[in-house]
C-alpha cells in the first residue's frame, strides 16, 4: 500500500525555509517541474520520522537528575519554532519494545530538521538515548490519478499533520518488476488500491517519497482516530493485485500523539 489516499488534506502547512541559497535553488526546481509537467508546481516539504529509545541505565539515576535532564528535552520541544519546522511528538510506549518516542518533523528546509536533531545531541540526556530508526522523505504529487477524488492529489505536496490521535508509520519498497510495468497497467492496479482506500474515510494517508534520499522508496503515515479502521484497511489491501509487488512494508510503528511533558512521565519516574 503506497500511493492511495483515503481523505484529502485541507490546506498547506505554514512553514518556511531557511537559507537564501537553498530557497533560490528550490524556486528554480519548482519552475523546472512546472515547465516539464504543464501543471502548477509546489515546493516540496522534507519529512522526517525520528524514533528514540531511552536506555534503562537512565532510570537508575537519582530522580532529581532524571527530572532535570528530561525537563531540558521538554523545553527544547516546546520552544521549537513551528513556522520554521512543524514538530509533533508521539508516544510509542507500550506499542513497541524498541522505541519510546517519535518526532514527526516537516520543513521546507532540511537544515531545520538537522538543527533539531543536533540540539537533541547536545542535551545531557543524549547519553541515554538511542535512535534505532529514522526515515527521511519528501512530499510530491503522485504519478497516479485518483479517479474518485482527483482534487486530492494537489494536497500531497503540503502535508497538514497532527489532526488525529494515532499515526501508523512504516517504510515501503516495491519490486523492480513494478516499475517495468507500463504506466497504464500500473494505473489500473492502483485504481483498485485507491478504491479500497476510499472506503475508509476515517483514515488519512500521507505518502512521502524517499528515492535517492534514504534506503526505502516511500514512507507512509496513516493518521486516524480509529485504529480498527486502519487494521481493516490494511487487511483488505492485502487482497489487492498491488500487494504482489511489495518487497518490504515493515517495521510498522503505532504512535499516539501525546504532549512531550506527558511522554517523559511515561518513560521515567518524574
ChimeraX attribute file (.defattr): number of C-alpha atoms within 10 A of each C-alpha:
attribute: neighborCount
match mode: 1-to-1
recipient: residues
	/A:1	24
	/A:2	26
	/A:3	21
	/A:4	24
	/A:5	27
	/A:6	23
	/A:7	19
	/A:8	20
	/A:9	21
	/A:10	11
	/A:11	10
	/A:12	14
	/A:13	19
	/A:14	15
	/A:15	17
	/A:16	16
	/A:17	18
	/A:18	15
	/A:19	11
	/A:20	9
	/A:21	8
	/A:22	15
	/A:23	16
	/A:24	11
	/A:25	11
	/A:26	18
	/A:27	14
	/A:28	12
	/A:29	16
	/A:30	17
	/A:31	15
	/A:32	13
	/A:33	16
	/A:34	14
	/A:35	12
	/A:36	10
	/A:37	9
	/A:38	9
	/A:39	9
	/A:40	11
	/A:41	20
	/A:42	21
	/A:43	18
	/A:44	22
	/A:45	26
	/A:46	24
	/A:47	26
	/A:48	23
	/A:49	19
	/A:50	19
	/A:51	22
	/A:52	19
	/A:53	20
	/A:54	21
	/A:55	14
	/A:56	12
	/A:57	9
	/A:58	18
	/A:59	16
	/A:60	10
	/A:61	11
	/A:62	9
	/A:63	14
	/A:64	10
	/A:65	14
	/A:66	18
	/A:67	16
	/A:68	13
	/A:69	16
	/A:70	22
	/A:71	16
	/A:72	15
	/A:73	19
	/A:74	16
	/A:75	12
	/A:76	15
	/A:77	19
	/A:78	15
	/A:79	8
	/A:80	13
	/A:81	12
	/A:82	17
	/A:83	13
	/A:84	18
	/A:85	28
	/A:86	24
	/A:87	22
	/A:88	20
	/A:89	21
	/A:90	24
	/A:91	26
	/A:92	24
	/A:93	18
	/A:94	12
	/A:95	13
	/A:96	12
	/A:97	9
	/A:98	17
	/A:99	22
	/A:100	24
	/A:101	25
	/A:102	25
	/A:103	22
	/A:104	21
	/A:105	22
	/A:106	29
	/A:107	28
	/A:108	26
	/A:109	22
	/A:110	19
	/A:111	16
	/A:112	22
	/A:113	22
	/A:114	11
	/A:115	11
	/A:116	16
	/A:117	13
	/A:118	11
	/A:119	13
	/A:120	16
	/A:121	13
	/A:122	10
	/A:123	15
	/A:124	14
	/A:125	19
	/A:126	15
	/A:127	13
	/A:128	14
	/A:129	17
	/A:130	14
	/A:131	16
	/A:132	11
	/A:133	14
	/A:134	14
	/A:135	20
	/A:136	23
	/A:137	26
	/A:138	24
	/A:139	25
	/A:140	22
	/A:141	20
	/A:142	17
	/A:143	11
	/A:144	18
	/A:145	19
	/A:146	21
	/A:147	10
	/A:148	11
	/A:149	14
	/A:150	11
	/A:151	11
	/A:152	17
	/A:153	19
	/A:154	17
	/A:155	19
	/A:156	24
	/A:157	23
	/A:158	26
	/A:159	24
	/A:160	18
	/A:161	20
	/A:162	17
	/A:163	13
	/A:164	16
	/A:165	15
	/A:166	22
	/A:167	26
	/A:168	17
	/A:169	22
	/A:170	19
	/A:171	26
	/A:172	23
	/A:173	20
	/A:174	20
	/A:175	12
	/A:176	11
	/A:177	8
	/A:178	15
	/A:179	11
	/A:180	10
	/A:181	11
	/A:182	10
	/A:183	12
	/A:184	10
	/A:185	12
	/A:186	16
	/A:187	17
	/A:188	16
	/A:189	14
	/A:190	22
	/A:191	19
	/A:192	15
	/A:193	25
	/A:194	25
	/A:195	16
	/A:196	18
	/A:197	24
	/A:198	19
	/A:199	13
	/A:200	16
	/A:201	14
	/A:202	17
	/A:203	24
	/A:204	25
	/A:205	26
	/A:206	28
	/A:207	25
	/A:208	29
	/A:209	25
	/A:210	21
	/A:211	14
	/A:212	9
	/A:213	13
	/A:214	15
	/A:215	13
	/A:216	20
	/A:217	19
	/A:218	26
	/A:219	26
	/A:220	23
	/A:221	23
	/A:222	20
	/A:223	26
	/A:224	21
	/A:225	16
	/A:226	13
	/A:227	18
	/A:228	9
	/A:229	16
	/A:230	21
	/A:231	10
	/A:232	11
	/A:233	19
	/A:234	13
	/A:235	11
	/A:236	13
	/A:237	17
	/A:238	14
	/A:239	11
	/A:240	15
	/A:241	13
	/A:242	20
	/A:243	15
	/A:244	12
	/A:245	15
	/A:246	16
	/A:247	12
	/A:248	14
	/A:249	18
	/A:250	11
	/A:251	10
	/A:252	14
	/A:253	18
	/A:254	20
	/A:255	25
	/A:256	22
	/A:257	21
	/A:258	16
	/A:259	15
	/A:260	23
	/A:261	17
	/A:262	12
	/A:263	21
	/A:264	21
	/A:265	12
	/A:266	15
	/A:267	19
	/A:268	16
	/A:269	11
	/A:270	17
